[in-house]
Amino acid sequence: MFVLVAAVALGYSRRVARLAQLGRPACVALTFTVIFAGGLALLRFAGPGG
C-alpha cells in the first residue's frame, strides 16, 4: 500500500509504463515502512510493560 501512496505523492499516477519506473517510489515506501515499524517497536518497548 505504501508503494501506491508514494507513487501518487511523487507524481507517478497514470504514467507508469514499466515496472522499473516504480523503483524510486518503492524505495521511498520502504524507508517509510522501516521508520513506521521502528516507531511502533519503540512505543512497544518504551511503554509501561516494555
Secondary structure, 3 states (H helix, E strand, C coil): CHHHHHHHHCCCCCCCCCHHHHHHHHHHHHHHHHHHHHHHHHHHHHCCCC
